[in-house]
Amino acid sequence: MFLEAAILGLLIGIIRKGRFSNLAEIKINGWILIFIAVLLQLLPLLAPAFPFVEKYQRYFYIASTILILFVVTINLNKKGFRIISIGVLLNLFVMLMNGFKMPIYLEGLKFAGLESIVKGIETGDILNYMPLEKVMDWTKYFGKFIVVPKPYPLAKVISVGDIFMSLGIVLFIQGEMTKSYLTMKSRMIRMGYKSRW
């Protein structure tokens, strides 16, 4: 979902006459924490045999989410980050309310062709998720239940929080691509107006 959001942001930026060169000027405070957050999510896959990883892997995902929330918080002045923060908070909230696990629709995973993930959840190999069907309260509506099925090449099951984060990413990327262009254009208009006098 986030990859598609980045691509969509680029396309909108191009349509709005933004520049790819602007992306090289992007400065995100605490960006290194994003890499640490991604590493925490991948650690159970990279080192599953280590006792420490096996024992605490259910907390790695929520720890990575907290790190991402921190990065988003210190960058709220940037376009799209307020919307991203809503998505992160929604996902974090639903995990905290369900034993540090994200509820996910198992039948939706099967419909999306992700049977291997279903097996991992059912056998306990994947501890970050729990069946949405077992959630009895209203928090299930903030779990991952929105199915993006095949033949879409990146079939998945996403949450409302994921949608907010994706929207924020779109706004951020296209905003960064067009920011300098619009600023330069407004300056030229002001200079042209002053030169008449």
Backbone hydrogen bonds, N-H to C=O, Kabsch-Sander energy under -0.5 kcal/mol:
donor,donor_aa,acceptor,acceptor_aa,energy
5,A,1,M,-1.9
6,A,2,F,-2.2
7,I,3,L,-2.3
8,L,4,E,-2.7
9,G,5,A,-2.5
10,L,6,A,-2.0
11,L,7,I,-2.4
12,I,8,L,-2.6
13,G,9,G,-2.2
14,I,10,L,-2.3
15,I,11,L,-2.5
16,R,12,I,-2.2
17,K,14,I,-1.8
18,G,13,G,-3.7
19,R,177,M,-2.2
22,N,19,R,-0.9
23,L,20,F,-1.6
24,A,20,F,-0.5
24,A,21,S,-0.9
25,E,22,N,-1.4
26,I,23,L,-1.1
29,N,27,K,-0.6
31,W,28,I,-1.4
33,L,30,G,-1.8
34,I,31,W,-1.3
35,F,31,W,-0.9
36,I,32,I,-1.6
37,A,33,L,-2.3
38,V,34,I,-2.3
39,L,35,F,-2.2
40,L,36,I,-2.3
41,Q,37,A,-1.6
42,L,38,V,-1.8
43,L,39,L,-1.8
45,L,42,L,-1.3
46,L,42,L,-2.1
47,A,43,L,-2.8
50,F,47,A,-0.9
54,E,50,F,-2.5
55,K,51,P,-2.4
56,Y,52,F,-2.1
57,Q,53,V,-1.0
59,Y,56,Y,-1.8
60,F,56,Y,-0.7
60,F,57,Q,-0.7
61,Y,57,Q,-0.8
62,I,58,R,-0.5
63,A,59,Y,-2.2
64,S,60,F,-2.4
65,T,61,Y,-1.9
66,I,62,I,-2.1
67,L,63,A,-2.0
68,I,64,S,-2.3
69,L,65,T,-2.3
70,F,66,I,-2.1
71,V,67,L,-2.3
72,V,68,I,-2.6
73,T,69,L,-2.5
74,I,70,F,-2.0
75,N,72,V,-1.3
76,L,73,T,-1.1
78,K,75,N,-2.1
81,F,78,K,-1.6
84,I,80,G,-2.1
85,S,81,F,-2.2
86,I,82,R,-1.3
87,G,83,I,-1.7
88,V,84,I,-2.4
89,L,85,S,-2.5
90,L,86,I,-2.2
91,N,87,G,-2.2
92,L,88,V,-2.6
93,F,89,L,-2.7
94,V,90,L,-2.2
95,M,91,N,-1.6
96,L,92,L,-2.4
97,M,93,F,-1.9
98,N,95,M,-1.1
99,G,96,L,-0.7
100,F,95,M,-2.1
101,K,95,M,-0.9
101,K,98,N,-0.7
102,M,128,N,-2.9
104,I,130,M,-2.5
105,Y,144,K,-2.6
106,L,104,I,-0.8
109,L,105,Y,-1.8
110,K,106,L,-2.1
111,F,107,E,-2.3
112,A,108,G,-1.7
113,G,110,K,-1.5
114,L,109,L,-3.2
117,I,114,L,-0.7
118,V,114,L,-1.4
119,K,115,E,-2.5
120,G,116,S,-2.0
121,I,117,I,-2.2
122,E,118,V,-2.5
123,T,119,K,-2.4
124,G,120,G,-0.8
125,D,120,G,-1.2
126,I,120,G,-2.2
127,L,125,D,-0.7
130,M,102,M,-1.7
132,L,104,I,-2.7
134,K,131,P,-1.5
135,V,132,L,-1.6
136,M,134,K,-0.6
140,K,137,D,-1.4
141,Y,138,W,-1.6
142,F,139,T,-2.0
143,G,140,K,-1.2
144,K,103,P,-3.0
145,F,143,G,-1.0
145,F,158,I,-1.2
146,I,158,I,-2.5
147,V,145,F,-0.8
148,V,156,K,-3.3
150,K,111,F,-0.6
152,Y,149,P,-1.3
155,A,152,Y,-0.9
156,K,148,V,-2.1
158,I,146,I,-2.9
160,V,143,G,-0.5
163,I,159,S,-1.5
164,F,160,V,-2.0
165,M,161,G,-2.4
166,S,162,D,-2.5
167,L,163,I,-2.5
168,G,164,F,-2.3
169,I,165,M,-2.1
170,V,166,S,-2.2
171,L,167,L,-2.3
172,F,168,G,-2.4
173,I,169,I,-2.6
174,Q,170,V,-2.3
175,G,171,L,-1.7
176,E,172,F,-2.4
177,M,173,I,-2.2
178,T,174,Q,-1.5
179,K,175,G,-1.3
180,S,176,E,-0.6
182,L,178,T,-2.7
183,T,179,K,-2.2
184,M,180,S,-2.9
185,K,181,Y,-2.1
186,S,182,L,-2.3
187,R,183,T,-2.1
188,M,184,M,-2.2
189,I,185,K,-1.9
190,R,186,S,-2.1
191,M,187,R,-2.6
192,G,188,M,-2.6
193,Y,189,I,-2.1
194,K,190,R,-2.2
195,S,191,M,-2.2
196,R,192,G,-0.7
196,R,193,Y,-0.6
197,W,194,K,-1.7
